[in-house]
Amino acid sequence: MINLLYNEIIKITFKKRTYISFLLLIIVIPFIIWAINNGGNSLELKIYGQLQDSFIFIGSLINGYFASYIIIAVLIAHMPFLSTIVASEIVSGEYSKGTFRIYLTRPIRRINVLLSKLIVVCIYATLTMFFFYAYTLFLSTIVLGKGDLAVFHDGLLFLDESDILWRFFLAFIISNSVMITVSCLCFLFSSLSNNSVTPIISTISIVFIGTAISFIPIEFFERLNPYLFTGYIDLFLTAFYDPIPVDKIINCFIINILWCLLFILLSFYFFNKKDILD
């Protein structure tokens, strides 16, 4: 099993598509930070709103923590796509290249082959999300400095500088649980498909439909949304609430785990039934 996992890590390490997610983040995030740095005054005026008529504000709300909060909120909806880049190809690519015809004839269990690939997919999704959060925080605080964080929760909520970093880590944990679920869904489609395009299209389509459901104010959809993993994509925002809604976060983890288990079990079932000669 260790050898199989090592082989899968070597495979994705030498594939160019593995680094697409990181390259896009490296390019896009500095551009947004530059935009916030140069357009901070207008953004600050929109945040203050009518409060300027009643209060005197000293200092600026625009700092690295605030920029990170804005960037993550803006880009989080696009992270499911980046989470599918490796998962979409890791099984289907073996089918399309015909390597399974030799690979699976060796005295190794199919369950071990697929499990090693699944572990790599989860590691990649986690590393992508961690890089997203860490790179955003690092670059934002270097360029814009540190300070208190202003967020929107029952009005304008100010979080002390000493009370921020652990909240970003909690936000990462919440977001990562959703992205791993998305990766497991894509992994399922990859185990069913013979090309790497179909899993991406299928996964993003489901995420799009699920996200649309969460925004449609219809009673049936409002009852359905808590049971869909797509309804928790923006739940990371609750990490910056005071108090933090622990019950919602726990429910998010439970729902994501259940969906992950379903996708994984289906992946193993169909993979074991797959005819390698097809």
C-alpha positions in Angstrom: 0.0 0.0 0.0 2.8 2.4 0.8 4.5 1.7 -2.5 1.2 2.3 -4.3 0.8 5.6 -2.5 4.4 6.6 -3.3 3.8 5.8 -7.0 0.7 8.0 -7.1 2.5 10.9 -5.5 5.3 10.6 -8.0 2.8 10.5 -10.9 1.0 13.7 -9.9 4.3 15.4 -9.0 5.5 15.2 -12.6 2.2 16.2 -14.3 1.9 19.8 -15.3 -1.8 20.0 -14.6 -1.1 19.4 -10.9 0.3 22.9 -10.6 -2.4 24.7 -12.5 -4.3 25.5 -9.3 -1.3 26.9 -7.5 -0.2 28.9 -10.6 -3.7 30.5 -10.9 -3.7 31.5 -7.2 -0.2 32.9 -7.4 -1.2 35.1 -10.3 -4.7 36.2 -9.2 -4.3 36.9 -5.5 -1.5 39.6 -5.9 -3.7 41.3 -8.5 -6.6 41.5 -6.1 -4.4 42.7 -3.3 -3.0 45.4 -5.5 -6.6 46.5 -6.4 -7.6 46.6 -2.7 -4.5 48.6 -1.9 -5.2 51.2 -4.6 -9.0 51.3 -4.2 -9.2 51.0 -0.5 -10.6 54.4 0.1 -13.8 53.8 -1.9 -14.2 50.4 -0.4 -13.8 51.8 3.1 -16.5 54.5 2.4 -18.9 51.8 1.3 -18.3 49.9 4.6 -18.7 52.9 6.8 -21.9 53.9 5.0 -24.1 56.2 7.1 -22.0 55.5 10.2 -19.7 58.4 9.2 -22.4 60.8 10.2 -22.6 59.5 13.7 -19.1 58.3 14.6 -15.5 59.5 14.1 -13.2 56.7 12.8 -9.5 56.8 13.6 -7.2 54.7 11.3 -8.2 52.5 8.4 -10.1 49.3 8.1 -8.0 48.2 5.1 -5.3 45.9 6.3 -4.0 42.4 5.4 -6.6 40.5 7.4 -9.5 42.4 5.8 -8.0 41.9 2.3 -7.6 38.2 3.1 -11.3 38.0 4.2 -12.5 39.7 1.1 -10.3 37.6 -1.3 -11.3 34.3 0.3 -15.0 35.4 0.2 -14.7 36.3 -3.5 -12.7 33.3 -4.7 -14.1 30.5 -2.6 -16.9 29.9 -5.1 -14.3 29.0 -7.7 -12.3 26.7 -5.6 -14.4 23.6 -6.4 -13.1 23.8 -10.0 -9.5 23.8 -8.8 -10.3 20.9 -6.5 -11.3 18.7 -9.5 -8.1 19.1 -11.6 -6.3 16.1 -10.2 -9.4 14.1 -9.2 -10.8 14.2 -12.7 -7.8 12.5 -14.3 -6.3 10.3 -11.6 -8.5 7.2 -12.5 -10.0 8.1 -15.9 -6.5 8.9 -17.2 -5.5 5.3 -16.5 -8.5 4.1 -18.5 -7.8 6.3 -21.5 -4.1 5.5 -21.6 -4.8 1.8 -21.2 -2.3 1.4 -18.3 -4.9 -0.4 -16.2 -4.8 -3.4 -18.7 -1.3 -4.0 -17.4 -1.5 -2.4 -13.9 -4.5 -4.4 -12.7 -3.2 -7.8 -13.9 -0.5 -7.7 -11.3 -1.1 -9.4 -7.9 -2.4 -6.2 -6.2 -5.9 -5.6 -4.9 -8.0 -3.1 -6.8 -9.2 -1.7 -3.5 -5.6 -0.8 -2.7 -5.0 0.8 -6.1 -8.1 3.0 -5.8 -7.5 3.8 -2.1 -4.0 5.1 -2.9 -5.5 7.4 -5.6 -8.2 8.6 -3.2 -5.6 9.5 -0.5 -3.7 11.5 -3.1 -6.8 13.3 -4.2 -7.7 14.3 -0.6 -4.1 15.4 0.0 -4.1 17.6 -3.1 -7.4 19.2 -2.2 -6.1 20.0 1.3 -2.8 21.4 0.0 -4.6 23.5 -2.5 -6.9 25.0 0.2 -4.1 25.5 2.6 -2.0 27.2 0.0 -5.0 29.4 -0.8 -5.4 30.6 2.8 -1.8 30.7 3.7 -0.6 32.5 0.6 -3.5 35.0 0.8 -2.8 35.8 4.5 1.0 36.0 4.0 0.9 38.3 1.0 -1.9 40.5 2.3 -0.2 41.1 5.6 3.1 41.8 4.0 1.6 44.4 1.6 -1.1 45.9 3.8 0.0 45.2 7.3 -2.0 43.8 10.2 -4.8 45.2 12.4 -8.3 44.6 13.6 -10.7 42.9 11.2 -14.1 44.4 10.3 -16.7 41.8 9.2 -20.4 41.9 8.7 -22.4 40.0 11.3 -25.5 41.6 12.8 -24.1 44.9 11.6 -20.4 45.8 11.6 -18.3 43.5 13.9 -14.8 44.4 14.8 -12.4 41.5 15.8 -9.3 42.2 17.7 -6.0 41.4 16.0 -5.1 38.7 18.5 -8.5 37.0 17.8 -8.1 36.6 14.1 -5.6 33.9 13.0 -7.3 31.0 14.7 -10.5 32.1 13.0 -8.8 31.9 9.6 -7.6 28.4 10.5 -11.2 27.4 11.4 -12.4 28.9 8.2 -9.8 26.7 6.3 -11.0 23.6 8.1 -14.6 24.3 7.2 -13.8 25.1 3.5 -11.5 22.1 3.2 -14.2 19.7 4.3 -16.4 21.0 1.5 -13.7 20.9 -1.1 -12.7 17.3 -0.1 -16.4 16.4 -0.7 -16.3 18.0 -4.1 -13.1 16.1 -4.9 -14.7 12.8 -3.8 -17.6 13.5 -6.1 -15.2 14.2 -9.0 -13.3 11.0 -8.0 -16.5 9.0 -8.4 -17.1 10.4 -11.9 -13.4 9.7 -12.7 -13.9 6.1 -11.8 -16.8 5.9 -14.2 -15.4 7.8 -17.1 -12.7 7.0 -19.7 -11.7 10.7 -20.2 -10.8 13.5 -17.8 -13.2 16.1 -19.1 -16.5 14.5 -18.3 -15.7 14.3 -14.5 -14.9 18.0 -14.3 -18.1 19.0 -16.3 -20.3 16.7 -14.3 -18.9 17.8 -10.9 -19.1 21.5 -11.7 -22.6 21.1 -13.0 -23.7 19.5 -9.8 -22.0 22.2 -7.7 -23.6 24.9 -9.8 -27.1 23.4 -9.4 -26.6 22.9 -5.6 -25.3 26.4 -5.2 -28.3 27.8 -7.2 -30.7 25.9 -4.9 -29.1 27.5 -1.8 -30.0 31.0 -3.3 -33.5 30.3 -4.4 -36.0 31.5 -1.7 -38.5 28.6 -2.1 -39.6 26.6 0.9 -38.8 23.2 -0.6 -35.2 24.3 -1.5 -34.7 25.9 1.9 -35.6 22.6 3.6 -33.4 20.6 1.1 -30.3 22.9 1.3 -29.0 21.8 4.8 -28.6 18.3 3.4 -26.6 19.3 0.4 -22.8 19.8 0.7 -23.0 22.7 -1.7 -25.0 24.7 0.8 -21.9 25.0 3.0 -19.4 26.5 0.5 -19.7 29.9 2.1 -20.1 28.6 5.7 -16.5 29.6 6.4 -17.9 33.1 7.1 -19.3 31.8 10.3 -15.7 31.4 11.6 -15.7 35.2 12.0 -19.0 35.5 13.8 -19.3 36.2 17.5 -20.4 33.9 18.9 -19.5 31.2 16.4 -22.5 28.9 15.5 -20.9 25.6 16.5 -24.0 23.6 15.7 -23.9 24.7 12.1 -20.3 23.8 11.7 -20.8 20.4 13.3 -23.7 19.8 11.0 -21.5 20.8 8.0 -18.9 18.2 9.0 -21.6 15.5 9.4 -23.2 16.2 6.0 -19.8 16.3 4.3 -18.6 13.1 5.8 -21.9 11.3 4.8 -21.6 12.5 1.2 -17.9 11.6 1.1 -18.7 8.1 2.3 -21.4 7.7 -0.3 -19.2 8.9 -3.2 -16.3 6.7 -2.0 -18.4 3.6 -1.6 -19.8 4.1 -5.1 -16.4 4.7 -6.5 -15.0 1.4 -5.1 -18.2 -0.5 -6.2 -18.0 0.6 -9.8 -14.2 0.3 -10.0 -14.3 -3.3 -8.8 -17.0 -4.0 -11.4 -15.1 -2.3 -14.2 -13.9 -4.5 -17.0 -10.3 -3.5 -17.7 -10.6 -4.8 -21.3 -13.2 -2.1 -22.2 
